[in-house]
Amino acid sequence: MSLSICCPLTSYLISAVTTLNPCPSDVGQIQKIVFWRTSNTISVASAVQSTTWTRLLASTAAGAKALVTPFVHNPDIPAGDPREYGGGNETRWGAPLRKGAQSPVLTFSMMAEDQDVITNLKYLRCEALDVIFINEANQFVYADAQNGTAGFYGFEVVPGSLFIGDKKIGGFEEWDANLLQFNLKPNWSDTLEVSTETAFALSMVNT
């Protein structure tokens, strides 16, 4: 949720650090993106099996098909800015009051792609979508829970926010590129998890 709900308070502070030397959680560079319709899910165990994705990428079932993008470049995945009020004489000590987070805007470039591919991606603008990321290590970056239920989910794309840009001609020095842009909901990364390494994720294509 975007609004910070403070009442009622828990009876004690919820524990945060419970392991002395935990494994670091670092996403790395995002190199491909998977879209599927909102609320689709698979098990965590099946998500790291190539046969699962062969089925999903080829599916013609309404809610089951997954769609993978071309390789993406220049990923920009910012943290959502705070929603603030006040400062100066408006609030005590001049400190802004923060109600929660804003929706972050994610941007990527698809470089030198066939425009038939881009045209097909533009049809996604009408869909209610979740997104899963694939990083440089062939790992899936996914949501490990949705509405309190554990599993392998995508992150919900804010409806109406997806934009696939027209071809930007790079000219003499730059590559041609198409912009891919969408918003995620505030606090989207609260459920972020990174899968074990696979041998196939970055090789996936649509069928």
Secondary structure, 3 states (H helix, E strand, C coil): CCECCCCCCCCCCCCCCCCCCCCCCCCCCEEEEEEEECCCCECHHHHCCHHHHHHHHHCCCCCCCEEECCCCEEEECCCCCEEEECCHHHCHHHCCEEEEECCCEEEEEEECCCHHHHHHHHHHHHCCEEEEEEECCCCEEEEEEECCEEEEECEEECCCCCEECCCECCCCCCCCEEEEEEEECCCHHHHEEECCCCCCHHHCCCC
